[in-house]
Amino acid sequence: IIILYDSEHLNMVAGIKGMLIANRKVENQVKTYITYNKGRDWRLLQAPSTDLEGNEIYCVLPFCSLHLQLQMSENPYLSGSITTKSPVPGVIVATGNIGSELSYNNVGMFISSDAGNSWRQIFDEEHNVWFLDKGGALLAVKQPTVPTRHLWISFDEGRQWTRHSFSAMPLFVDGVLVEPGMDNQILTFFGHFSDRSEWQLIKIDYKSLFTKRCAEGDFQTWHLHNQGEPCVMGQKQIYMKRRPGLYCMLGKDSSRILSAEPCICRAHDFDDYGYERRGDGNCLPAFWFNPATVSRSCSLGQNYLNSTGYRKVAANNCTKGVKEMYTARKQQCPNRPPRGLHLATQDNKLTANLGSNVTFVVQLEEGDSLRTNIQLDFGDGTAVSYSNLSWTEEGIRHVYRSAGIFRVTALAENSLGFDSTSLYLHVTCPVEHVQLLAPFVVIKNKEVNLTAMVWPSHSRTVTYFWWLGNSTEPVITLEGSISYVFSAEGMNTVTVQVSSANSILQDTKTIAVQEFFKSLLLSFSPNLDEANPDIPEWRQDVGRVIKKALLQVSQLLVAVFPGIPTAAELFLLPSKNQSDARKRNEEDLEQISEILVSALNQNLVEFELKPGSRVIVYITQLTLAPLVDSIPRHSSSAMLMLLSVVFLGLAVFLIYKFKRKIPWLNIYAEVNHEKEQEMIGTVGQNDATTPKITLSEFSSPKELMEKELEVRVKRE
């Protein structure tokens, strides 16, 4: 095993399979290593014996070696710090240094003509190097940070270089394009003379450097080896290469394998998996590897190959020798109970959209897959069963028709035992609408229930965020209802947000908190339903008339229920400024309630729906309900619905007959804005939108009611 310095510091040598060069970090030092068997064995690079001047270099392994920079160039027209080509196997040109570790100081250019076995220094400065004429020649140019007007060409694999001028002025070479083609010997230099100059292109035809085309006698054989060992990747390879120093033109790929003879297998031809090499060279199982593990596809009566701790290196061509000793041995598959059952979705997610296909993957670490029964319960009342695990290789698909959290269970069972596992899948769908159901009037310090209705309905996959009163932090629940106690009188705002899947919706309601109040249930003549479209806009428009009328008389609230037949509830609330005088306020509400009930029982409250059609307001309950307060024995229906026109006759009747404002009653009538699906409507104060509704004159029996009202008011 070799630990690389980073992912960019690994280079495969082109043209030779199994040969790699890598930089490895050892004790905080980066060193360059080479392998000839795909990483089984690594060794350091032997440094050159002499420098450019012929002076001897004293560098002894493993304390000193050659280290190479292995970065690839980001510019496709520059060679990078290491260059190899398939047409010239064994020739490696790289930037590097000699010493105990890789350094970016005192670097030079080095070349190997024998696949990394020996190295020579060719420049003491960094150069870009390209292969010309299908690898028959080398072209070198200084790095673009230094301007130059010279190039160097070598025909003997870097042993000798000839200098040529390609520009009258020094040029910063930003790249060289070697144009392809068998008969095309064109180089294109591009760069700039200075930082402010424009781009310069220089084309060079180097065909004149060659004296002839290469003939059969201009080639020689070259044996690939690893420090004298001729067997590389299990075979002896002999290549045909052009003789160094000849100025003949190749024109086509001439470097080819002349012969490849298989070698006898030896230990270095085999790698190991799950095993560790000990000091004596033998391989023993690593702590994490169980050599007795049998593939789940292994069925009773079949055979499998049991590893000996070795396997031949991939693409190695050796034969015989230790091959039989190291090759995995054939053994009979045992019958085993299932163990290590795994269940997951195909995308490894625990969420799914409602109505979409969910693919479950069932895997078994150990056990006879062909004789193991698999059962999968989807948690929604459906399940499937397979006679063997092989039927589930492509996954098991299922579509959930309802939202919720489902416990998916898998069971693997055969004659020797069983194993099971499960997961919890959240099936969600976006919330399209939310409606907050809350009473409009509640009792102070008395618990009240708030409910959020969502559509489509969800099961356990919705999160509710409640903002109650003036709170800045929400109460979070998984249920759509919550109980709360309002401790202060006045108007309180309640907001609920519903989160499901990736959608969040909210609804808001305003609740009136009182210490006590009075309510009456009202009904109307059947002909009112002829004009009731049961839509919010109708209730909002006619409700504005009632709002204006009520502001002159009393603190009253009216809720009109949606649907047909039309029904309503009348609330009488105590004065805002006199709630502390409870006893007197209770008596006042009782008296006002008696007056209203008397008028309703005598059919004195009516209004004109349309010419010739009148609506009479009745009282549904003939006896008055007790006052609603915080005492447990009292009860009331305090849920307000939609404020509407049906109370118009009653309100105007009180205004017209009283002739003056009752001094102790304040005015109050307010309802939330309403959507089409909501149950509580809004009464505005915009007179411009108030519909024109004319009340009829009262008949003679009403005069009696007027006298009774005046007597009671004087007494108060």
N, C-alpha and C positions, 0 to 999 in steps of 0.2 A: 504494500500500500504506500502510495506517495501522496503527501499533502501538498497541494499546489500553493504557490505564493498568492495568486488570484486567478480568475477564470481566463484572463488574457495571456497568461504565461505558460501556455501549452501549445506546441507546434508539431504538427504531423509532417514528417519529411516526405515531400512529393516523390512519387515513383517507387517507393520502397514500403511495402505493407508491413505493419507491425513495428515500425521505427518511429519513435516520438522523442522530442526534446522538451523538458519542462524545468521550470524554476521552483525549487522547494525551499521552504523556510525551516531551518534547523537551528534551534537555540538562538533565535533572533538574528540569524544570518541567512541570507538568500543565496542559494547555490544552484548551479545548473547541472542537471542529470540527463542521461540518455538511456533509452531502452531499445532492445531489438526484438522483444517478444511481447509486445503490447502491454508493457507495464509490469510483467512478472518480476523482472530483475532490472535494477537501475544501477548506474555507476556514474562517477564524475567524469568530466571531460579532461583529457590530457592536454596541458598547455603546450604551445610551440616550444621547440628546443632553442631557437634563436630568434632575434628580433629582425627589424628591417635592415639594419646595418651588419647583420651576421654575428652579432654578439650573443654569447650563450646566455640563456635564461635559466636561472636556478629556481625550479618550481617542482616540489615533490608532493605527490598525492599521499594522504588525503588533506594535507595541510594547505596545499596550494593547487589551484586548478584554473581552467578557463571557464569564464562565466559569460553568458550571452544575454543580450536584451531581446526579448521575444515579442515586443509589441508590434501589432500589425498597423500599417499606415492608414489613417483616416482619409487621406487623399489618394484616390485610385491611380493617380499618375506619378506617385512616388513609391519607391520600393519597400519602405518600412525598414525595421531594424534587422529582419532576417528574411532571406529569399531562397526558395528552392523551386525547381521546375521538374515536371515529369519527364520531359525529353532528355534531361541530363541528370539521371538518378545518381545520387552519391555526392553531388556538388552542392555545398551549403555555404552561403555567404551571409555573415552576420556581424553586427556591432557588439563589442564586448570588452572585457578587461581581464587581466591576469591577477590573481590574488586569492585571498582566503574567502572572499564573498563578492557578490555582484555589486558593482559601483558604477556611478555615472560620471566619475572623474577618471582622467587618464585613459580614456577609451580609444579603441582603434578598430580597424576592420580586419576580420579573420575569415579564412576560407578553408574548407575541407573538400578534397577530391575523392575521398574514399569512405563516404558515409559516416563521418564523425570519428573515425579511428585516429586520425592525425589532423593537425591544424597548422596553418601558416598565416602569418600576418601580412597583409597586403597594403594597408594605409595606416597612418598614425592619426588620421582625422576621420570624422564621420562622412560617409559618402552614400549616395543612392546608387544601387547597382541593378542593371537590367540585363536580361539574356537576349542576345541577338542571334539571328540566323538559326532559329530553332534550337538555341542553346549552344551553338558552335562557338560563340564569342561572347565576351562580357563587356558591358559599357558601364563606366563609373563617372559620376558627376558629384561635385561637392554639395553639401547640404544647402538649401535655399537661403539660409541665414548669411551665407558668404557669397558675394558676387564672383563670378568666374567667366572666362571666355574660352576655357579649355575643357576637353573631355579626354578620358583614357579608355583605350580598348585593349583587351587581352585575348589572344587566341590559344593560350596554353593553360587555361583554368587558373589564371591569376598569378602565374609565376613571373611573367614579364608584361609590362604595360607600355603602350605607345601613346604619346600625347598628341592631340589634334586641336586646332583652333576652330571654333564654330561661330565666333562673333568678334567684330572689331572692337566692341566695348564690353566691359564686364557686365554680365547679366545675372540677376537673381533668378535662378531656374526654379520655377514653381511646379514644373512637371514635364515629363517626357512621354510622348505617345509613340509606341512602337507599332506601326501599322502592320496588320496581318497580311498574309499572302505568300505563296511559294516563291514568286519571282519579284516580290516587293521588298526592297531594302531601303525604306524611307524612315527617317527619324524626324519627329516634330517637337522642337523645343518651344515652350511658351513660358514667359516671365516678364520682368520689368527691369529697366535700367536704374530706377530709383523709386522711392516711395510715392512720388508725385507723377511719375511717367505713366504713359498708357501701356496696355498690354502689347507684348512683342511676340511674334511667331517666327520661328526660324526652321525651315525644312532642310534636311541633310540627306543626301543619297550616298550611302556608304558602300555601294556596290564596287567602287573602284578599289576598295581595300583588298578584295579577293583576287587571286591570280587565275583560278580555274574552278570548275566544279569538282567535288570530291569523287574519286574513283574507288574501286574495291580495295586497292592496296593502301588507301589512306586511312583505314580503320584498324583498331586493335581490340582485343578482348579485355574485359575487366571483371574480376571476381569479387562479388559482394562477400564481406566477412565481418565478423565481430571479434576484433583483437586476435586475428588469425584463425578464429573458428569459422570454417566455411559454411556450416549449416545455420541458416537464418530462417526462422519461421518454418523449420522442418524440411528445408530443401537447400540444395546448392544451386545458386543462380549465377549465370555468366552473362554479362552484357557486352554489346558491341558499341564502342565509342570511337570518335575521331581521334587520331593521334594528335597529341598536343603540339602546338607550334606550327601546324600546317595552315596556310592561308587559302585553303580551298573552301568553296561554298557548299553547305549541306543542301539547302533548298527544300529539304523535307526531313521528317523525323528519322534520324538514322540510328539513334541510340535505342536499342531494343534488347530483349532477353534472348540470348542465343540458345541457352538451354537451362532447364530447371529439373534437377534430379532429386527425388525424395531422399530424405535421410532417415536413419534408424532413430526411433523415438527415444529420448532421454528425459531426465527429470525436468530440465528447464523448458521442455515443450509443454508442460502441464501446469495449469494454474489450480487454485483451490477456491471453494466457496463455502462459507460457514465454518472453515477450519483456520487454525493459526499455525504458522510454522514455528516450531520450537528450536532450541539451541542446537539439537542434534540433526536438524534438517527435516525431521518428520513432521507431519501435519496431524493435529488432534482437533476435535470439535471445539469451537469457540463456546463461551458460556451461554450465548444467546441462541445457539443452533442445536436443534435436536435431530440427529441423523436418522432416528427411527420414524420421523414424520413421513406419512404416506399421502400421496395426492388423493383428494376426495373423488377423483375420477377413477381411482383404482378399485375395481369390483372383485368380489370373491370369484375365484376361478381364473382370473387374469394374472399377468405378471407385470412387475414394475422394475425399474432400474434403481438400485440402491447405491448411493454415492460412496466411493471409497475415500473421499476427501480430496480427490483430484479430478480435474477435467482438462481436456486438451485445449490449449489456447485457440480462440476462434481464428479461423483461416490458416491454422498450422497444418502442414501437409506431411508430417512425418508418418512413418509406418513401422509396424512391428516393434521390436525392442521392448520397452516397459509399457507399451500400450495396453496389453492385456492385464498387467498388474494394476495399472492406474484407472482403467476404464470401469465405469459403474457396472455392478453385477446384477444379473437378472434374478429376481425373487418373486415368490408367489404372493399375491395380494391377500392380506388377512381380512377377516370379517371383524369390524370394529363398531362400537356404539358411536353415535354422533356426538361430537364435542366441538365447542367453539362456534356456535351458531351466531351469525351476524345478520341484522336486518337494518336496511337503510333505504332512503329514496334514491332514485337514480342521480339526482342533482345534489344529494346530501343536504337537503333543506328539510326543515320540520314544519314548513308552511306550504299551503296550496290554495289556489283559488277555487271557489265553488264552481262545480261543473266542468273542471278541467281534468285531463287524464293525469293520474298520479302513478308513476312506475316504481314498484318496490323491488329491491334486489336482495335476494337471500343467498348467503354464502356460508359454507361449512368448512371449518379448518380441518377436521378429521372425521372420517366416517365413510362408509360405502355409499356413494351418491346414488348408484343404481338400485340399491336396496333400502333406501331411506325414504320414508313417506314424509311429505311436507304439507303442513296445513297452515293457512294464513287467514286469520280473522281480522277483517278491516275495521271492526269496532262499531259499525253502523247497522249491524244485524245481518251482514252478508259475510260469507267465508268461502274459500276455495281449498281444494285438496289435490295434491299431485302424488302419483305413485312413486316417483323418484325425483331427485334434485335436478337431474339434467334437463327436465322440462322447463325449469325456471331460469335458464342461463340468460335469456333475453329480457328478463324482468317480468313482473306480474303487474298488469295495469288494472286500475280501478277508478271509477268516477263517483265522487261524493255528491249527493243531491241535497244535502242540508249542511249548514254551517255549524261548527262546533269543534270541540277537542275530542279526538277519537284515539282510543288505545288500540294500536295495531299489534297483534301478537302472532309470532311465528313459532311453530312446533315441528321439530324434526324427530322422527321416531323409527326405530327398526327393532328387530327381535332381541337386540342386546341392551337397549336403553333408549333414552330420549334426551333432548336438550331444547330449551325454549328461550325466547327473548322477546322484547317488546319495545315499542317507541310510542310517543304521543304526538299525533299530527294535528296541527291547527288548520282547520279549513275555514277560510274567511271569505267575505264578499263586502264590497264597499257599502256604507250606509247611504241611502238615498234621501231619507227624510227622518227628522226627529221632532217629537212634540212633547213638550213639558206639560204634564197634567198637575195642576195645583189649585187649591181653593183660593178664591179671591179675597175672602175675609176669614181670618183665623183668630182664635182666642189667645191672648197674651199668656205666656208661661204654660201653654198646653201643647202637647206633642201633636204634630201634624205630619201626614205622609205626603211625600212628593214622588211622582212617578214620571220617568222618561220613556215614551213609547218610540221605538225605532222601526223603520221599514227598509228593507225586509227584515223580518225578525231574525235575531241571532241567538245563539246558545253558547254562552261562556266565552265568546271571542270578542266581546265589546268591553271597553273600559270607559267608565263614566267619571267625569270631573265635575264636581259640584262647587259653585261659588255661592255661598249663602250670606245674605245680608251684606255687610261691608267687609267681609273677609278678603284678604289678599292672597291666601293660600287655599287651594281647592281641597275638598274631601274626595278621595279617589275610591271608587267601589267597582266591583265586578257585577253587581246587580243593578237593575234598572229602577230601583226605588230606594228611598232613604227617609228616615224620620228625623225631625228637627223641631226645636223649641225656640220660638221668637220671644225675647225677653223685654222688648221695648215696643211701645205703641208707635204707629206711623206706617209709612209705606216702605216695604222692603223688597229689594230686587233679588230674584233667584235666577241663576244662569246654569245650564247644564251643557257640557260638551261631551260628544260621543265620538270615540275613536275606534275605528275598525279598519283592518287592512291598512291602506295608505290614505284614508279619508277621515276628516274631522268635521263634524257639523255641530251646531249649537242652537239652543232655543232659550228665550228669556221670558219670565213672567214677573209681574209686580203684585205683591200680596199686601192687603191692608190688615194691620194687626190692631185689634181693639180689645178692651177689657170685657165688653159685652156688646151684644147687638140683638136686633129683632128681625125676623124674616117671615114673609108670607108667600105662599105659592099661588100663582095666578094662572088663569086659563082664559080663553077668548072664544068669541063666536066662531063657528065652523067656517063662515065665509071668509075669515081672514086668511085661511090657507090657500084661497084662490090666488092671492097676490104674493104668497110666500115662496120665492124661488130657492130658499135654503142656501143662500150664498152670502159670504161675508159682506160684499159691497152693499147689498140691500139693507142689512142690519146696520152697517156703518152710516149710511146716508140718513135714514130716518132717525137714527139714534142721536144725531146732532140736534134735532129739534127738541128732544127730551132733555138733552144736556142743558140747553138754554133755559128751558122752563124750570128745571129743577134748581138751577142756581138762584131762583127768586123765592123758593119756598122752604126747602128742607135738605137735610143731609140724607139722601136716599140713594140706594143702589138697586138696579134692576138687572137681572140676568135672564135673557131669552134663550131657551134651549134650542139647539138645532133640530131640524127634522119636522115632521108633521104627525099629529096635530101640534099646533104651536102652543107652547107653555112657557111660563116665566116664573121667576122668584123675586119677590120684593124684600129688600133689606132696609131696615130703619136703624141708623147708627147714632150713637150719642154725640153730643156736641164736642168738638175738638178741644175747646177751652174749658169745659166743665166736666171732664171725665172723673175728677176727684169727688164730685158730689154725686156719688153713685146712686143713692136712694132716690134723690129727686129725679135724676135722669131716667131711672127705671120707670118711675111713675109717669113721666112725660111720654116715654115711648109707649107705654100701655094706653094712655089716653089717645095719642095720635093713631095708634093701631086700631082702637075701637072706632074712631071716626072713619078711618079708611074702610074697615070691614063693613060698617053700616052703609056707607055709600056703595060699596061693591054689591052687598046683598040686595039693595034696592034697585040694582041695574041703573045707577045714576052715572056710571063711568062708561062712555062710549065715544067713538069717533067715526068719521066718515072715511071709509076705505076708498070709495069712488062714488060718483053720483048715483044715488038710489041704493047704495050698499053700505050699511052701518055695522060696526063691530062693537059688541058689548064685552066689557071686561068683567069676568067673574072671579070669585075666590074659590079655589079648589077645596080648601079645608074650611069648614064652617066655624070651627072653634079656633081661637088664637093659640099659637104655639108659645110656650113660656120663653122668657128671656134667656138668651144663650150667654153663659159665662164660664168661668173656670171651675165651677162646682161640678163634681162628677155626675150628679143626678140630671143635669141639664144636657140637652143634645140639640143639634141643629144641622141642617144641610147648608153649609157655608160655601159650597162650590159655585162660583159665579160663572155664567156662560156668556151669551152675546146680548149686548144692550141694544134694544130695538124700538120700533115705533109703537109696540103694543101698550107701552105705559104712557103714551102721549096724552091720552084722554084723562087718566088719573092725575097726572102732573098739572095739566092746565086747569083741571077742575079745582085743585087746591089753590092755585094762583087766583083764579077768577072769583071764587066764592069767599076766600079769606079777606080779600081787598087790602091786605097789609101783610108785612113780613112778620113772622113769629120771631120774637126777639132772641130766644135762647138757642135756636137751631141754626147751625152753620150749613153751608152748601158743600156737597161732596158727591161726585159721580165720575168715575174713571174706570176704564177698562183697557187692557193691553191691545196693541195692534194684532191683527189676525190675518193669517194666511187662509187659503181655501180649506186646508185640512184641520185648522185649529178650531178650538171650541170656545174661545173667548174673543169678543170683538172689541173694537176701539171706537170711542165716541170722541169726535173732534170738536173744536170750538170755532170752526170757520163758518161764519154765517153765510158766506157767499155760496156754499154748497148745500145749505139747508133747504130741504124740499118744502114746497108750499102745501101745507095740510090744513084744511079749514075744519074747525070743530062745529058741531051742531049746537043749537040752543037747547038748554035743558028744559024738560017738560015740567009741568006744574008740580009733580011730586017732589021735585028738587028744592022747591022753596022751603019745604018743611025741613029738609036737611040743612039748609043755609041757616035757619034760625037756631037749630041745635048747635051748629058749629060756633056761631057767634056767642051764644050763652057760655059754652065751654071755654072759649078764649078769654072772655071777660073774667070768668072765675079764676083763670090762671094768672 
